[in-house]
Amino acid sequence: MNMQLKTSEIFSSIEGEGLLAGFHFHFLRLSGCNLQCLYCDSKYTWTGGIDKSFEDIVKELTLLPKSENILITGGEPLMQSNEVILFIENFLKNRYKKIFLETNGSYNIENIPDFVNILMDLKPPSSKMTDYNKISNLNYLKPTDEIKVIIADNEDFNWINDIDNKYSISENFTLSLTPLFKEMPYEKLSRLIIDSGKNFRLNLQIHKIIGIK
């Protein structure tokens, strides 16, 4: 199989977000993104990257300290959706106990294998990318998947609260709210969550707190 993925970097670190935050993960960060969120912390992945064969990616992964978990992120992995799915099914499925894929929510997730855990963004007003949210993806998420929203200000919080009222997201999935680093105080977002009475989860980016990649 002579297939390739446009890759930004491959590394090993502590997972900083989501339900498995704090665990050791392998990271496959792909290049290219169809969005340009104002608060993006990985703008270097929007363009460039190196075309790497599936086999070469696996070789690099095996050189990292052993982990049972892997996250495919970007950029936006689903810009290469056919190749990503083939890579997962043929090269990762039997190598890792947990496989995660992070997506910005603008591409259809219907064909992602059921054994893959999805971490999907919804883009709030501060991103200037709300028009790209594909709400129909809620039909394809599993109860074990997670939705993440970056919260920069009260407008963002009110927005996701209204979206949750309309689609009952927090009743069916884990809905994690992430304070924009150095912009939204942790205490303020915590109070907003408490006062809302909603089943929202506070999602701190602990990789930034502890100062590692």
C-alpha positions in Angstrom: 0.0 0.0 0.0 1.8 3.1 -1.2 -0.3 5.8 0.5 0.8 9.0 2.1 -0.4 11.6 4.6 0.7 15.2 4.6 2.3 15.4 8.0 3.3 18.3 10.3 4.8 16.4 13.2 4.9 13.2 15.1 5.7 13.3 18.9 5.0 11.8 22.3 3.5 13.9 25.2 0.8 14.2 27.8 -2.7 14.5 26.5 -3.8 18.0 27.6 -7.5 18.0 26.8 -10.5 15.8 26.8 -11.6 12.8 28.9 -8.1 11.2 28.8 -6.3 14.4 29.8 -3.2 13.5 31.8 -2.4 10.3 30.0 0.6 9.6 27.8 -0.3 9.7 24.1 1.4 9.5 20.7 0.4 12.4 18.5 0.2 12.4 14.7 -0.4 16.0 13.7 -1.4 16.4 10.0 -1.0 19.5 7.9 -3.6 21.7 6.2 -6.7 23.3 7.6 -9.8 24.7 5.9 -10.5 27.2 8.7 -8.5 30.0 10.2 -9.8 30.4 13.7 -8.6 33.7 15.3 -7.4 31.9 18.5 -5.7 28.9 16.8 -2.6 27.8 18.6 -1.2 25.7 15.8 -1.3 28.1 12.8 2.0 26.5 11.6 -0.1 23.5 10.5 -2.4 25.5 8.1 0.1 25.0 5.2 3.2 23.1 4.4 3.9 19.7 5.8 5.8 16.7 4.5 4.2 13.8 2.5 5.0 10.7 4.5 4.2 7.1 3.6 2.0 5.1 6.0 5.0 2.8 6.6 7.3 5.7 7.5 4.8 7.2 9.9 4.5 3.8 11.7 8.3 3.6 11.9 8.5 7.0 13.6 5.7 6.1 16.0 7.5 2.9 17.1 10.6 5.0 18.0 8.6 7.0 20.6 8.2 5.9 24.2 5.5 3.2 24.3 1.9 4.4 24.6 -1.4 2.6 24.4 -3.1 5.8 23.0 -2.8 7.9 19.9 -4.4 11.1 18.8 -4.6 12.2 15.2 -5.0 16.0 15.0 -4.0 18.9 12.9 -4.6 21.2 11.2 -7.7 19.4 10.1 -7.2 15.6 9.6 -10.4 15.1 7.6 -9.0 17.2 4.7 -7.3 13.9 4.1 -10.3 11.8 5.2 -9.9 8.8 2.8 -6.2 8.4 3.6 -6.7 8.9 7.3 -9.4 6.2 7.5 -7.3 3.8 5.5 -4.3 4.4 7.8 -6.4 3.9 10.9 -8.0 0.7 9.7 -4.8 -0.9 8.3 -2.0 0.4 10.5 -3.3 1.7 13.9 -6.3 -0.5 14.8 -4.2 -3.3 16.2 -1.4 -1.2 17.6 -3.3 1.0 20.1 -6.0 0.4 22.7 -7.4 3.8 22.2 -7.4 5.8 18.9 -8.7 9.4 19.0 -9.3 11.8 16.1 -9.7 15.5 16.6 -11.7 17.5 14.0 -12.9 21.0 13.7 -16.4 19.8 12.9 -16.7 21.2 9.4 -16.3 17.9 7.6 -18.7 14.9 7.6 -17.7 12.4 10.3 -20.2 9.7 9.2 -17.5 7.3 7.8 -15.1 7.4 10.7 -14.9 3.9 12.1 -16.9 3.2 15.3 -13.8 2.2 17.3 -12.3 5.6 16.9 -13.0 8.2 19.6 -14.0 11.5 18.1 -13.1 14.9 19.7 -15.1 17.4 17.7 -15.1 21.1 17.9 -18.0 23.5 17.6 -16.8 27.0 16.6 -18.2 29.9 18.7 -18.5 33.5 17.7 -15.0 34.5 18.8 -13.5 32.1 16.2 -15.3 33.9 13.4 -15.9 30.4 11.9 -19.4 29.6 13.2 -20.8 29.3 9.6 -18.6 26.2 9.2 -20.2 24.2 12.0 -21.8 21.0 10.5 -24.5 20.4 13.1 -25.6 17.3 11.2 -22.5 15.6 12.6 -24.4 15.3 15.9 -26.3 12.4 14.2 -23.1 10.4 13.9 -21.4 11.0 17.2 -21.3 8.1 19.8 -22.0 8.5 23.5 -18.2 7.9 24.0 -17.3 10.9 21.8 -16.7 14.4 23.0 -17.6 17.9 21.8 -15.2 20.8 22.6 -15.9 24.5 22.5 -13.3 27.2 23.1 -14.7 29.9 25.3 -13.2 33.4 25.0 -15.9 35.5 26.5 -19.5 35.7 27.7 -20.8 35.8 24.1 -19.2 32.4 23.4 -20.7 30.9 26.6 -24.2 32.3 25.8 -23.9 30.9 22.3 -23.1 27.4 23.3 -25.8 27.6 26.0 -28.3 28.4 23.3 -27.0 25.7 21.0 -27.3 23.2 23.9 -30.9 24.3 24.6 -31.7 23.7 20.9 -30.0 20.3 20.4 -29.7 18.9 23.9 -26.0 18.2 23.3 -25.0 17.9 27.0 -27.7 15.4 27.6 -26.3 13.0 25.0 -22.6 13.7 24.9 -19.7 15.1 26.9 -19.7 18.8 26.1 -16.4 20.3 27.2 -15.8 24.0 27.5 -12.2 25.2 27.2 -11.2 28.6 28.5 -9.2 30.4 25.9 -5.7 30.4 27.4 -4.7 33.6 29.1 -7.9 35.3 28.0 -10.8 33.6 29.8 -10.1 33.1 33.6 -10.6 29.6 34.8 -12.6 30.8 37.8 -14.9 32.9 35.6 -15.8 30.0 33.3 -16.2 27.7 36.2 -18.7 30.1 37.7 -20.6 30.4 34.4 -20.8 26.6 34.2 -22.1 26.3 37.8 -24.6 29.0 37.4 -25.9 27.6 34.2 -27.2 24.4 35.8 -26.0 22.6 32.7 -24.0 19.4 32.5 -21.0 21.1 30.9 -17.5 19.9 31.6 -14.6 22.3 32.3 -11.7 21.4 30.1 -8.4 22.8 31.0 -5.5 22.6 28.5 -3.1 21.1 31.0 -0.3 20.7 28.5 -0.1 24.5 28.5 -0.3 24.7 32.3 2.6 22.3 32.8 4.5 23.8 29.9 5.1 20.9 27.5 4.1 20.3 23.9 
